[in-house]
Amino acid sequence: MQPSAIRARREALENLWRQGLSGKALLERHTLIIDEHLAEAFSASPAHAGTMALVAVGGYGRIELFPFSDIDLLLLYEPGDEKILNSVAEAILYPLWDAGLDVGHSVRTADACLSDAENDFFLQVSLLDSRLIAGSDKLFSTLLDNYHQAFIKGRRNEFLQQIVTHRITRHRLFGLHSYLLEPNVKVCRGGLRDIQSMQWTARVLFGMKSLSDLQEAGILTDIEHSEVSAAWDNLIRIRNRLHYISGRKNDQLFFEHQEQTAEALGYATSNGVLGVEKFMGEVHAGLKTIAQTADIFFEHAEDSVSMVTRTADTIDLHPGISLQNGSIHLTDKSLLAGNHDYFMLIFLFAARNNVPVHYWTRKAIRANHHLLSEKDRCSSTIARSLLEILTSQPDPLNTLISMLETGVMTSYIPELQEVASLSQHDVYHTLTVDRHLLQTVSELHRLAAEEPLFQRIKAKHVLFIAGLLHDIGKGSGADHSEKGAELAAAIGTRLHLPQDELDLLIFLIKNHLFLAKMSQRRDLEDESFIPHCARLLETTERLTTLYILTIADAKATGPSAWSNWKSALLLELYLRVSNHLVQDTQGMPDPSQGAAWMRTQVAKLFSAPREKLIEALPENYLLVFTPEEIARHISLKDQLTNAAAVHAEEQPASWTVTVISTDATGLLARICGALALHNLSINQANIFTWPDGTVVDVFEVRSTMGNSFSEQNWDLLEQDLNSAISGRMGLPHRLAEKYRDMKYFRKKGTGIRASAKVVIDNSISAHATVIEIYAQDHPKLLYDITRTLADFEITITHAKISTAVDQIVDVFYACDSYKRKLTEPELQQELHAALLYVAEKRNTLE
């Protein structure tokens, strides 16, 4: 078969898929195409006499040949055939290479295969999947017989330990759980490799070749077999599409491919839920199903072949529940049907003893959790068990995950089913919603040990319930905080919370985003803002509880949602509101006292008196920086000989760039433009203006080119910034030329497109109009925004700039040139249109 014929047949696979052929059937058809070519090529080669064998190994041997997978071949020969090896290999391989296929091949004798496999575990398992394509059946059979003698007979336990070790290592490298938002469907936990590992192990340990064999032997239940088979076939369909969409061998569902894959597989947006989120929800549900089944299978396998002496010691914890060999056992499965308290008691004892639930017990729970009824959900006994699990020490995360994976969590709290495996198509969250909720509880346990304010909370159990339920309203298409509060009211009632605790739970869930949003988007110095927060929060108990929940939620969300900067802003808001709520602060510092202390510390760093300048520094500015940083700002101001001074500093996770200048319309735009010109993207920024007109703008930046700190030309940045401020450099044409082609930068991103939005609000601040801009980031977006504001001669009195990967939320406190709010409807309408135009631009930078 000529290369062109091979290409034509492979291209026909795309049409077959469009006609409905998918999953394993498509792999089989692809494998058949390659088989036919190889059999023809081998027959036409000098090996037709039968002294050689052409063997498919690996995925190709399993008849799992994906569109861009390697074609793994073994050319098996007998000693003495070396003279014709090259001609045989050329006849077989060259047409495949000419057709653009990736071929992984080896040429070995049978003895060499066994010798090499002794030191290469992946070759061992590859040979398990070997399949004769053409040539000597005798030679191939001899290889298999010798392989069985060398690696299987008498070495089953050794094989199991190796495959378990490789599985653990793989999970650590590619994801310890099946909840990651950009999963590698081949090698992550719950991916295709877990299925393959089960099959290899079943073949070596039990002589079983398929999942159906495991089902017939009772190792897999009928339900497990059905669910795993469906999840497996779905992963195959997804990996097929992913290869076609990527145009290469790619097994990771990056954000940029998720929407295309979801659309190709027929997932559509409805009821406020994105089609891609439905798709990813099913992906994670399938990964979870495979992961759970594989975990239980390998525990069973280790029990079956392990030569380790097991202790006979058994500790009876409760009638029918015991602790044996480091795990919780249910000694009589019928207890689950007779007394539904056992569904929660088993996990309670696991949490108390910090041990797992044995796999046979987990299988029994998974098969019967549907028995939990509405009556059980209202049981005070079961409720007490859940509350003890949530609050137990040490951290009960593993127990909670087991409850989720066995189905007990969603059967007992059915409202959680709406967020089970729910994927959030954004750049903040690194986990599915259900797993994020459990992680939040875990973060609360860490805070209980690390954060002194935690001990001031009276109703700690309510805080843990809020951690478990705070995002329960997601997936409904409505405001998830409002919907979640509504659902929590019903759940809290079933948990028999007294009215005051129920009110607190509802409040926490309804307002769980309040402190984070306000601290990052509002001017904490605004006179009317802090009283507004205090009126909403009402008491220091509510404030402190919400503060701790906010931290736990952010840390459980992912690295983009938490930083030292955000932590400082949140603490400042907490202290200000707390001080406003009560005069007796119980030892909590008054921000004004903190500012006075800062002024004293800064003054100590100067030999000459600077009291007048230091006394005039704004309070909100003083509470953001250290005394040493403030002293550096003052020194930079003193040494200022040009339009601006730049100080760059390398931090552990980012770079900080401080710009000192004199306030002027359009100054921020010129600074943002100069940073963009030097390939610096702004992650966060704090913008301050001293009473004397000195501007102190501090930016957290990263290089868009991957440069190191030392590779960045900071002197040239300062030179260009001064030129731009002094009107000696045209930033618009410089930036337009530099970033004319945006395709490169889009490839660097996540593939998620944030919806652009502009909000102009005069009710938030008493003295300024607050402008909020939400958009997908690009290298000169912030410059375009600030230049647009400058075009309207708008003065920015305060700004909070935040970028999370590819999405920005920029908040500006703005006035006109006369320091008045922007109240004219025509001006607001024109400004809104201009900013929205800038925020929505993605493909051009004119």
MIPA-602778 format. One line per 5 residues: number of its first residue (from 0); their letters; for each residue x, y, z of C-alpha. Coordinates in pm, whole numbers, plus 50000, padded with zeros to 5 digits. Layout:
N
NUM	A	X Y Z | ...;
END
This chain:
846
0	MQPSA	50000 50000 50000 | 50144 50337 49898 | 50180 50624 50149 | 49907 50820 49969 | 49669 50527 50012;
5	IRARR	49748 50508 50384 | 49684 50881 50425 | 49356 50856 50234 | 49231 50573 50452 | 49327 50753 50772;
10	EALEN	49161 51074 50653 | 48848 50871 50588 | 48830 50806 50963 | 48719 51168 51013 | 48422 51111 50780;
15	LWRQG	48339 50786 50955 | 48335 50971 51287 | 48098 51232 51144 | 47873 50945 51036 | 47856 50818 51393;
20	LSGKA	48150 50579 51425 | 48326 50660 51751 | 48487 50511 52058 | 48646 50170 52027 | 48492 50105 51686;
25	LLERH	48691 50393 51537 | 49012 50265 51697 | 48948 49920 51555 | 48895 50060 51206 | 49215 50265 51230;
30	TLIID	49408 49963 51356 | 49273 49751 51069 | 49397 50004 50811 | 49750 49987 50951 | 49732 49608 50991;
35	EHLAE	49642 49566 50624 | 49930 49783 50510 | 50184 49610 50733 | 50070 49261 50637 | 50103 49351 50266;
40	AFSAS	50443 49513 50316 | 50571 49220 50520 | 50452 48966 50262 | 50637 49156 49991 | 50957 49172 50196;
45	PAHAG	51241 48917 50208 | 51096 48779 50532 | 50805 48606 50363 | 50972 48269 50418 | 50856 48290 50778;
50	TMALV	51182 48335 50967 | 51069 48667 51112 | 50760 48798 51288 | 50608 49146 51280 | 50444 49214 51615;
55	AVGGY	50218 49496 51731 | 50289 49606 52088 | 50162 49872 52329 | 49848 50061 52233 | 49865 49933 51877;
60	GRIEL	49882 49579 52013 | 49571 49647 52224 | 49388 49761 51907 | 49373 50110 52054 | 49531 50315 51777;
65	FPFSD	49430 50679 51818 | 49457 50931 51530 | 49808 51055 51614 | 49932 50779 51843 | 50264 50610 51785;
70	IDLLL	50245 50285 51593 | 50448 50056 51821 | 50612 49769 51631 | 50850 49488 51718 | 51037 49315 51436;
75	LYEPG	51125 48977 51581 | 51397 48776 51413 | 51613 48470 51469 | 51992 48492 51493 | 52138 48459 51145;
80	DEKIL	51881 48680 50972 | 52080 48999 51030 | 52167 49038 50662 | 51812 49101 50550 | 51698 49307 50850;
85	NSVAE	51756 49646 50688 | 51566 49560 50371 | 51276 49419 50572 | 51263 49723 50799 | 51275 49961 50503;
90	AILYP	50991 49783 50324 | 50772 49803 50633 | 50860 50137 50787 | 50937 50375 50502 | 50579 50393 50367;
95	LWDAG	50453 50470 50719 | 50708 50747 50764 | 50631 50885 50418 | 50262 50897 50515 | 50355 51118 50811;
100	LDVGH	50292 50857 51081 | 50489 50827 51404 | 50634 50479 51434 | 50793 50347 51748 | 50984 50037 51646;
105	SVRTA	51243 49797 51777 | 51427 49507 51616 | 51512 49224 51855 | 51561 48853 51892 | 51336 48674 52140;
110	DACLS	51624 48645 52388 | 51703 49015 52353 | 51339 49100 52428 | 51349 48908 52752 | 51688 49048 52849;
115	DAEND	51580 49408 52783 | 51244 49359 52957 | 51423 49255 53275 | 51534 49618 53318 | 51242 49788 53145;
120	FFLQV	50904 49746 53310 | 50726 49934 53032 | 50862 49683 52780 | 50726 49406 53003 | 50372 49543 52997;
125	SLLDS	50406 49634 52629 | 50472 49268 52552 | 50159 49175 52748 | 49961 49354 52477 | 50162 49203 52188;
130	RLIAG	49975 49078 51883 | 50109 48900 51572 | 50047 49093 51250 | 50238 48876 51004 | 50523 48627 50987;
135	SDKLF	50631 48334 51199 | 50364 48223 51442 | 50613 47980 51593 | 50865 48252 51669 | 50597 48470 51826;
140	STLLD	50458 48181 52034 | 50807 48099 52158 | 50849 48459 52272 | 50520 48451 52463 | 50598 48118 52629;
145	NYHQA	50941 48235 52738 | 50796 48568 52854 | 50543 48386 53072 | 50814 48173 53230 | 51045 48470 53287;
150	FIKGR	50806 48736 53416 | 50479 48584 53527 | 50524 48237 53667 | 50630 48278 54030 | 50668 48658 53998;
155	RNEFL	50311 48778 54029 | 50369 48964 54356 | 50676 49137 54211 | 50475 49243 53905 | 50198 49383 54123;
160	QQIVT	50437 49586 54339 | 50600 49735 54030 | 50272 49834 53869 | 50138 49982 54194 | 50460 50184 54236;
165	HRITR	50441 50310 53878 | 50074 50401 53927 | 50147 50604 54240 | 50437 50783 54067 | 50222 50859 53763;
170	HRLFG	49945 51005 53977 | 50192 51229 54157 | 50322 51358 53825 | 49990 51406 53646 | 49734 51455 53923;
175	LHSYL	49672 51278 54252 | 49299 51303 54204 | 49046 51300 53921 | 48918 51653 53984 | 49179 51866 53802;
180	LEPNV	49025 52110 53554 | 49274 52037 53272 | 49306 51658 53305 | 49536 51441 53098 | 49285 51177 52992;
185	KVCRG	49557 50921 52931 | 49771 50928 53245 | 49589 51123 53520 | 49416 50940 53801 | 49108 50780 53650;
190	GLRDI	49250 50807 53298 | 49299 50542 53032 | 49625 50421 53188 | 49437 50316 53501 | 49214 50093 53287;
195	QSMQW	49520 49947 53116 | 49691 49890 53451 | 49387 49698 53573 | 49389 49483 53260 | 49761 49407 53282;
200	TARVL	49730 49315 53648 | 49420 49101 53594 | 49601 48911 53319 | 49914 48846 53527 | 49749 48775 53863;
205	FGMKS	49422 48613 53770 | 49460 48505 53407 | 49176 48736 53302 | 49196 48941 52983 | 48905 49183 53005;
210	LSDLQ	48679 49378 53237 | 48404 49130 53150 | 48621 48853 53295 | 48654 49053 53617 | 48278 49096 53624;
215	EAGIL	48215 48724 53579 | 48461 48648 53860 | 48279 48887 54094 | 48576 49122 54130 | 48368 49391 53960;
220	TDIEH	47996 49419 54031 | 47755 49447 53739 | 47706 49818 53814 | 48082 49882 53838 | 48142 49703 53509;
225	SEVSA	47869 49899 53335 | 47984 50237 53473 | 48354 50179 53405 | 48287 50053 53052 | 48079 50362 52972;
230	AWDNL	48343 50595 53121 | 48617 50414 52930 | 48439 50443 52596 | 48370 50813 52661 | 48739 50879 52730;
235	IRIRN	48825 50707 52403 | 48580 50931 52216 | 48727 51238 52384 | 49087 51139 52313 | 48996 51075 51948;
240	RLHYI	48849 51425 51916 | 49134 51581 52110 | 49389 51439 51866 | 49195 51570 51565 | 49139 51914 51720;
245	SGRKN	49503 51946 51830 | 49635 51809 51499 | 49891 51611 51694 | 49934 51359 51973 | 49783 51544 52267;
250	DQLFF	49612 51383 52565 | 49554 51682 52793 | 49224 51868 52787 | 49363 52218 52800 | 49108 52498 52836;
255	EHQEQ	49172 52604 52479 | 49050 52266 52348 | 48762 52203 52590 | 48502 52419 52414 | 48584 52272 52071;
260	TAEAL	48570 51918 52203 | 48241 51982 52384 | 48088 52133 52070 | 48211 51843 51855 | 48050 51596 52095;
265	GYATS	47717 51782 52096 | 47715 51960 52433 | 47511 52282 52421 | 47457 52565 52669 | 47117 52561 52842;
270	NGVLG	46956 52689 53162 | 47252 52914 53231 | 47502 52625 53229 | 47770 52629 52962 | 47790 52332 52729;
275	VEKFM	48160 52301 52806 | 48083 52279 53178 | 47833 51999 53115 | 48094 51822 52906 | 48370 51858 53165;
280	GEVHA	48128 51750 53438 | 48082 51420 53256 | 48456 51393 53199 | 48527 51427 53571 | 48243 51193 53664;
285	GLKTI	48397 50931 53435 | 48748 50987 53568 | 48615 50954 53922 | 48435 50629 53836 | 48748 50474 53686;
290	AQTAD	48971 50601 53970 | 48746 50456 54241 | 48712 50121 54065 | 49088 50101 54002 | 49165 50188 54366;
295	IFFEH	48941 49911 54493 | 49072 49665 54234 | 49434 49721 54336 | 49352 49695 54705 | 49184 49362 54627;
300	AEDSV	49485 49254 54418 | 49729 49336 54698 | 49518 49145 54948 | 49507 48848 54709 | 49879 48805 54648;
305	SMVTR	50058 48987 54931 | 50300 48775 55128 | 50307 49025 55416 | 50195 48872 55745 | 49870 49034 55854;
310	TADTI	49806 49098 56220 | 49508 48922 56367 | 49443 49204 56614 | 49091 49340 56580 | 48948 49632 56775;
315	DLHPG	48570 49637 56800 | 48461 50001 56774 | 48087 49949 56751 | 47861 49649 56695 | 47947 49539 56339;
320	ISLQN	48230 49794 56294 | 48592 49708 56366 | 48945 49835 56313 | 49158 49571 56144 | 49502 49606 55987;
325	GSIHL	49477 49982 55972 | 49133 50016 55813 | 48766 50027 55913 | 48565 49712 55840 | 48192 49649 55837;
330	TDKSL	48166 49290 55951 | 47809 49234 55830 | 47686 49400 55509 | 47323 49345 55607 | 47364 49610 55877;
335	LAGNH	47350 49877 55605 | 47001 49773 55505 | 46880 49734 55862 | 47024 50049 56020 | 47106 50345 55798;
340	DYFML	47302 50515 56078 | 47586 50285 55974 | 47642 50475 55648 | 47774 50770 55849 | 47908 50580 56151;
345	IFLFA	48160 50393 55938 | 48312 50720 55821 | 48293 50870 56167 | 48515 50593 56302 | 48748 50636 56004;
350	ARNNV	48783 51006 56086 | 48828 50945 56459 | 49106 50693 56396 | 49251 50869 56090 | 49241 50549 55883;
355	PVHYW	49074 50453 55552 | 48762 50244 55511 | 48843 49895 55381 | 48770 49844 55012 | 48509 49568 55063;
360	TRKAI	48322 49800 55299 | 48348 50085 55047 | 48210 49856 54776 | 47916 49765 55001 | 47847 50132 55078;
365	RANHH	47873 50229 54712 | 47623 49958 54620 | 47372 50058 54890 | 47402 50433 54956 | 47076 50488 54764;
370	LLSEK	46896 50342 55066 | 46941 50670 55253 | 46595 50825 55268 | 46440 51159 55355 | 46384 51026 55705;
375	DRCSS	46756 50950 55736 | 46841 51300 55613 | 46642 51438 55905 | 46793 51200 56160 | 46958 51386 56448;
380	TIARS	47190 51087 56507 | 47327 51091 56152 | 47351 51473 56166 | 47566 51456 56481 | 47794 51203 56312;
385	LLEIL	47843 51430 56010 | 47918 51733 56227 | 48175 51535 56424 | 48340 51421 56100 | 48361 51779 55972;
390	TSQPD	48514 51910 56294 | 48727 51609 56390 | 49103 51630 56423 | 49322 51561 56238 | 49201 51698 55905;
395	PLNTL	48926 51461 55779 | 48987 51535 55408 | 49054 51173 55312 | 48741 51061 55493 | 48533 51327 55319;
400	ISMLE	48673 51227 54980 | 48580 50866 55052 | 48228 50976 55148 | 48202 51166 54820 | 48336 50883 54606;
405	TGVMT	48115 50616 54760 | 47805 50832 54707 | 47718 50878 55073 | 47777 51251 55066 | 47536 51316 54780;
410	SYIPE	47278 51066 54902 | 47270 51228 55244 | 47284 51583 55105 | 47116 51540 54763 | 47157 51913 54689;
415	LQEVA	47528 51838 54642 | 47443 51621 54343 | 47403 51938 54135 | 47770 52023 54184 | 47906 51667 54171;
420	SLSQH	48196 51670 53923 | 48085 52018 53809 | 48367 52190 53624 | 48404 52569 53639 | 48528 52702 53308;
425	DVYHT	48748 52976 53451 | 49111 53034 53535 | 49073 53059 53912 | 48948 52716 54011 | 49182 52419 53986;
430	LTVDR	48927 52166 54116 | 48572 52064 54040 | 48310 52223 54266 | 48248 51918 54485 | 48618 51860 54543;
435	HLLQT	48672 52234 54605 | 48412 52220 54885 | 48600 51939 55059 | 48928 52125 55012 | 48774 52430 55179;
440	VSELH	48692 52221 55486 | 49052 52101 55484 | 49180 52460 55464 | 48960 52551 55761 | 49134 52281 55963;
445	RLAAE	49471 52432 55873 | 49351 52776 55975 | 49225 52634 56304 | 49587 52553 56387 | 49751 52861 56234;
450	EPLFQ	49514 53160 56264 | 49461 53303 56617 | 49133 53467 56513 | 48987 53120 56449 | 48969 53058 56823;
455	RIKAK	48740 53360 56870 | 48467 53194 56664 | 48196 53049 56887 | 48000 52837 56638 | 48296 52662 56476;
460	HVLFI	48082 52372 56354 | 47867 52618 56155 | 48182 52748 55987 | 48275 52393 55880 | 47924 52334 55745;
465	AGLLH	47951 52661 55551 | 48284 52543 55410 | 48114 52225 55286 | 47813 52406 55138 | 47926 52754 55031;
470	DIGKG	47923 52682 54653 | 47626 52446 54657 | 47422 52690 54448 | 47649 52658 54145 | 47519 52485 53835;
475	SGADH	47169 52626 53880 | 47211 52914 53635 | 47114 53160 53910 | 47328 53371 54145 | 47503 53086 54325;
480	SEKGA	47534 53276 54654 | 47160 53350 54670 | 47067 53000 54552 | 47318 52844 54790 | 47174 53031 55087;
485	ELAAA	46829 52904 54995 | 46950 52544 54975 | 47154 52579 55294 | 46844 52687 55484 | 46679 52353 55409;
490	IGTRL	46996 52153 55480 | 47064 52336 55806 | 46709 52266 55920 | 46757 51894 55850 | 47081 51910 56052;
495	HLPQD	46877 52041 56348 | 47069 52367 56380 | 46908 52613 56624 | 46772 52930 56462 | 47068 53154 56546;
500	ELDLL	47314 52904 56395 | 47089 52852 56094 | 47081 53230 56039 | 47460 53240 56058 | 47494 52955 55805;
505	IFLIK	47261 53131 55559 | 47447 53459 55608 | 47788 53300 55547 | 47685 53129 55226 | 47494 53428 55092;
510	NHLFL	47791 53658 55154 | 48091 53425 55115 | 48235 53638 54831 | 48169 53976 54994 | 48496 54038 55179;
515	AKMSQ	48716 53915 54893 | 48541 54135 54636 | 48526 54441 54856 | 48891 54422 54968 | 49015 54387 54609;
520	RRDLE	48780 54630 54436 | 48706 54910 54680 | 48896 55202 54828 | 48922 55112 55195 | 48989 55477 55276;
525	DESFI	48649 55584 55145 | 48453 55735 55435 | 48121 55572 55348 | 48256 55230 55259 | 48352 55086 55599;
530	PHCAR	48018 55183 55765 | 47839 55018 55471 | 48029 54693 55538 | 47965 54716 55911 | 47590 54752 55858;
535	LLETT	47586 54435 55648 | 47805 54228 55881 | 47635 54348 56204 | 47863 54172 56458 | 48231 54091 56503;
540	ERLTT	48133 53723 56533 | 47988 53726 56183 | 48278 53932 56049 | 48542 53700 56196 | 48364 53384 56081;
545	LYILT	48323 53523 55729 | 48687 53638 55728 | 48812 53285 55806 | 48577 53130 55549 | 48700 53378 55286;
550	IADAK	49063 53277 55341 | 48982 52905 55330 | 48773 52946 55014 | 49050 53137 54837 | 49324 52893 54934;
555	ATGPS	49108 52600 54825 | 49036 52766 54491 | 49389 52776 54354 | 49710 52980 54339 | 49551 53257 54128;
560	AWSNW	49295 53329 54398 | 49533 53394 54687 | 49852 53593 54735 | 50027 53799 55000 | 49883 54108 54837;
565	KSALL	49525 53984 54860 | 49587 53864 55213 | 49701 54210 55320 | 49399 54378 55158 | 49160 54135 55325;
570	LELYL	49320 54182 55667 | 49306 54560 55631 | 48934 54545 55551 | 48876 54308 55843 | 49053 54537 56089;
575	RVSNH	48876 54848 55968 | 48528 54694 55987 | 48602 54527 56320 | 48715 54858 56468 | 48401 55027 56340;
580	LVQDT	48169 54757 56480 | 48288 54779 56840 | 48482 55029 57045 | 48618 54751 57262 | 48835 54575 57002;
585	QGMPD	48944 54298 57241 | 49303 54364 57154 | 49251 54400 56780 | 49450 54696 56646 | 49280 55015 56537;
590	PSQGA	49394 55094 56179 | 49447 55460 56272 | 49671 55347 56557 | 49852 55122 56313 | 49905 55416 56079;
595	AWMRT	50041 55626 56366 | 50279 55346 56461 | 50392 55321 56097 | 50465 55694 56086 | 50683 55656 56395;
600	QVAKL	50871 55362 56247 | 50929 55540 55915 | 51058 55853 56090 | 51318 55643 56276 | 51471 55544 55941;
605	FSAPR	51572 55904 55856 | 51852 56096 56019 | 51700 56432 55921 | 51348 56527 56035 | 51074 56435 55785;
610	EKLIE	50773 56462 56013 | 50575 56700 55790 | 50589 56472 55487 | 50538 56154 55685 | 50243 56298 55877;
615	ALPEN	50070 56383 55549 | 50096 56031 55405 | 49752 55870 55352 | 49646 55610 55606 | 49554 55350 55345;
620	YLLVF	49898 55389 55189 | 50076 55347 55524 | 49893 55022 55601 | 49992 54856 55274 | 50372 54885 55290;
625	TPEEI	50649 54813 55541 | 50837 55104 55702 | 51142 55018 55490 | 50938 55029 55168 | 50784 55365 55260;
630	ARHIS	51129 55503 55343 | 51251 55386 55001 | 50959 55566 54834 | 51047 55887 55016 | 51414 55852 54920;
635	LKDQL	51322 55792 54555 | 51106 56104 54564 | 51396 56303 54713 | 51633 56180 54440 | 51385 56237 54158;
640	TNAAA	51559 56433 53882 | 51359 56311 53582 | 50987 56275 53526 | 50982 55935 53697 | 51198 55695 53899;
645	VHAEE	51169 55317 53867 | 51268 55061 54130 | 51240 54688 54044 | 51270 54408 54296 | 51262 54031 54254;
650	QPASW	51014 53854 54482 | 50988 53474 54533 | 50692 53433 54298 | 50690 53758 54097 | 50858 54094 54041;
655	TVTVI	50760 54424 54198 | 50803 54747 54004 | 50762 55077 54191 | 50719 55400 53994 | 50756 55740 54163;
660	STDAT	50636 56043 53967 | 50421 56355 53984 | 50048 56327 53919 | 49922 56429 53576 | 49638 56330 53347;
665	GLLAR	49737 56022 53149 | 50029 55932 53376 | 49895 55583 53456 | 49841 55515 53085 | 50202 55604 53006;
670	ICGAL	50329 55379 53286 | 50113 55087 53170 | 50223 55146 52811 | 50592 55146 52904 | 50552 54821 53098;
675	ALHNL	50373 54659 52801 | 50645 54784 52567 | 50899 54596 52779 | 50699 54270 52775 | 50572 54307 53130;
680	SINQA	50219 54198 53215 | 50058 54346 53526 | 49916 54091 53769 | 49816 54337 54038 | 49867 54703 54116;
685	NIFTW	49809 54955 54390 | 49790 55320 54286 | 49844 55595 54544 | 49869 55975 54527 | 50014 56169 54819;
690	PDGTV	49860 56506 54913 | 50156 56688 54755 | 50084 56525 54419 | 50352 56257 54439 | 50238 55937 54273;
695	VDVFE	50347 55599 54414 | 50235 55320 54183 | 50338 54966 54276 | 50292 54685 54023 | 50328 54310 54056;
700	VRSTM	50442 54202 53710 | 50556 53899 53509 | 50745 53869 53184 | 50534 53772 52883 | 50853 53641 52716;
705	GNSFS	50966 53418 53002 | 51269 53635 53082 | 51449 53609 53413 | 51474 53914 53639 | 51839 53972 53544;
710	EQNWD	51758 53949 53171 | 51510 54235 53196 | 51656 54575 53101 | 51530 54788 53390 | 51742 55090 53303;
715	LLEQD	51593 55103 52954 | 51243 55072 53104 | 51307 55380 53320 | 51453 55565 53021 | 51153 55484 52798;
720	LNSAI	50906 55573 53073 | 51065 55913 53117 | 51056 55967 52741 | 50688 55875 52732 | 50596 56102 53025;
725	SGRMG	50797 56389 52876 | 50623 56354 52541 | 50930 56229 52355 | 50794 55884 52271 | 50477 55783 52089;
730	LPHRL	50347 55484 52282 | 50039 55416 52062 | 50231 55338 51743 | 50514 55164 51931 | 50271 54925 52101;
735	AEKYR	50054 54874 51793 | 50361 54769 51595 | 50496 54547 51872 | 50171 54360 51936 | 50017 54372 51590;
740	DMKYF	49971 53995 51574 | 49783 53878 51883 | 49770 53509 51785 | 50097 53437 51963 | 49968 53573 52290;
745	RKKGT	49636 53392 52270 | 49823 53064 52240 | 50000 53146 52563 | 49667 53176 52746 | 49407 52937 52869;
750	GIRAS	49164 52950 52580 | 48888 53085 52806 | 48730 53405 52687 | 48604 53626 52965 | 48288 53821 52891;
755	AKVVI	48373 54189 52870 | 48175 54413 53105 | 48192 54776 53217 | 48014 54906 53528 | 47996 55277 53615;
760	DNSIS	47859 55331 53967 | 47808 55652 54165 | 47653 55490 54471 | 47962 55315 54605 | 48177 55614 54697;
765	AHATV	48078 55951 54835 | 48354 56134 54648 | 48429 55940 54329 | 48267 55744 54050 | 48368 55378 54062;
770	IEIYA	48441 55223 53721 | 48477 54842 53705 | 48610 54674 53391 | 48605 54297 53333 | 48779 54157 53027;
775	QDHPK	49012 53901 52877 | 49366 54028 52917 | 49610 54107 52639 | 49951 54279 52657 | 49831 54636 52606;
780	LLYDI	49476 54617 52743 | 49555 54814 53057 | 49725 55081 52848 | 49418 55107 52623 | 49188 55138 52925;
785	TRTLA	49392 55405 53104 | 49453 55597 52780 | 49076 55600 52717 | 49018 55741 53065 | 49285 56004 52997;
790	DFEIT	49115 56096 52668 | 48806 56187 52872 | 49030 56396 53103 | 48933 56173 53392 | 49144 56184 53708;
795	ITHAK	49208 55850 53876 | 49224 55899 54252 | 49266 55532 54338 | 49287 55209 54139 | 49287 54837 54207;
800	ISTAV	49415 54625 53922 | 49398 54247 53933 | 49485 53991 53669 | 49435 53617 53711 | 49614 53440 53424;
805	DQIVD	49413 53578 53127 | 49127 53765 53298 | 49136 54111 53448 | 48919 54301 53692 | 49023 54667 53703;
810	VFYAC	48857 54913 53938 | 48913 55289 53913 | 48794 55561 54147 | 48750 55849 53905 | 48659 56217 53896;
815	DSYKR	48647 56479 53626 | 48909 56753 53601 | 48720 56950 53871 | 48731 56659 54120 | 48361 56591 54072;
820	KLTEP	48180 56263 54016 | 48091 56164 53662 | 47718 56222 53686 | 47616 56338 53338 | 47417 56059 53164;
825	ELQQE	47561 56146 52821 | 47917 56130 52955 | 47853 55801 53131 | 47700 55652 52815 | 47990 55764 52595;
830	LHAAL	48252 55650 52848 | 48082 55312 52889 | 48080 55258 52512 | 48445 55359 52475 | 48565 55134 52758;
835	LYVAE	48353 54839 52643 | 48501 54873 52294 | 48851 54855 52441 | 48760 54563 52668 | 48612 54360 52383;
840	KRNTL	48904 54406 52141 | 49085 54074 52106 | 49214 54026 51756 | 49370 54362 51672 | 49567 54628 51847;
845	E	49515 54927 51625;
END
